Amino acid sequence: MELFVTRTSSFFVQNMMHLRRKTFIKPMMVILLVFALLFAGYIVYGNREGNRDTIPWIKKHIQIIQWTENSDQQLLGPNNQRIYFHETSGRNQLNMRQSCAVESTAKENPDRPIQLIMQTNISSINTHGTWLNVLSNYPNVAVILINEMDYFQDTPLEDWYRKGEWRQSPHKVEHFADYIRMLSSLKGGGLYMDLDFVTMKRFDISNFLAVEDASVETISSGIFHFDYGHRLISEIVKELAAHYQPTVWSAHGPTLIFTIMSRICGMKSGQPLSNECQDVALMPYNFVYPIHYPQWRIYFQKSTRNVMQWINGSYAVHVWNKMSHLEPLLIGSDQVYATLATRHCPFTVARAAEFISSF
């Protein structure tokens, strides 16, 4: 940085002596022109040396905020524009797929706040971690750290959390995730997404649910948007508080949502046009689920023109991590997932080796 400044100053001194009798405006134009050329030169040649994510005089940063009850309204209060994720395993870092999910959403939605909510404390976060370095390229991203007991306190789901029956469930991880994502929607509205999506377009739709397949038999709980105070999220949370089924894997996700939609909106299985509610849209399966879960392996196979044309019509894709988590993401190959990641989460891809060595 010092060398950069010194060279620039020397050049200006020589030219200022030559232009001493000129007007003040012309030297200023020379200064601006030289600065612009130096900046352009850095961008061109710096990128060739692999410095795509670094500009010396622009300091990257990311907000890492410890949530407290007093900060609730400020951080997680009503914000219908936010897009939020929950990392519910309790880990203090993201893996490569999760980083890609958050990065791609931030990249394609630069005008919307992106919130990653994690159940850990700030002392356990490695601020030099690869995932944080990646996300620091996006000023619209914030990491919010919560204490889950405090988070559930004074909410309709506090009793469910404190009684702890869910801790004995064979599906405790999935059920906890189902409950906390709906609680966050109740607290502040906005768009929720699972951490195994790749976002490809800007989300410009509000108050929606998405079906997972052409048969319209399943409504996803992996992505949804409700404005703050929406009546359907209130009904969903009320049902979650009243009836817990510890032995049924999908009882508090897709099954519950379909039950609510059937009761309130007249929704019928297999009939996408049966939704009678005007305040929530039911998005078709190719909105974010162009590949249904029985065909999840397509994402890990060689891309073809037909597959890519079909997928590129979607806003995002869900790579079905529950089934596919052991499949490798082959960076630099023509694998479908790798092709999408290279395009939509470039900083994650650029540091793929660091992610692999960390897990």
Secondary structure, 3 states (H helix, E strand, C coil): CHHHHHHHHHHHHHHHHHCCCCCCHHHHHHHHHHHHHHHHHHHHHHHHCCCCCCECCECCCCEEEECCHHHHHHHHCCCCCCEEEEECCCCCCCCHHHHHHHHHHHHHCCCCCEEEEECCCHHHCCCCCHHHHHHCCCCCEEEEECCHHHHHCCCCCHHHHHHCHHHHCCCHHHHHHHHHHHHHHHHHCEEEECCCEEECCCCCCCCEEEECCCCCCCEEEEEEEECCCCHHHHHHHHHHHHCCCCCCCCCCCHHHHHHHHHHHHCCECCEHHHCCCCCCEEECHHHCCCCCHHHHHHHHCECCHHHHHHHCCCCEEECCHHHHCCCCCCCCCCEHHHHHHHHHCHHHHHCHHHHHHHC
